[in-house]
Amino acid sequence: MIAVIKQGGKQYVVKEGDEIHVESIAYNPGDSVNITDVLLVDDGNGAVSVGKPLVEGASVEALVTGHGREKKITILKRAPRKRYRKKQGHRQEYTGLKIVKITG
């Protein structure tokens, strides 16, 4: 089964056994998370359920594998002929999820 879920303002295409990084959520490693914001479910036999906007009764069960921070990105700003330069860095925090079960 394949599902499209919405988590943290972003959409992810997942299937059972996948490991994904989503924006940080307040769960401890080993906790079970039930995601009910499911936009699409494909059972693999040709039956596709598309939500308007969500698929009713569909859910994705995931297991929290840990927390971390993504690779650092660098932001450079400059204005030509103005002696203006600014360098910033950012590391986004994430929560690792392992998809256990898709129901729909």
Summary of the structure (lengths in Angstrom):
residues: 104
radius of gyration: 18.4
end to end distance: 9.3
largest distance: 61.4
contacts: 264
relative contact order: 0.31
helix: 0%
strand: 62%
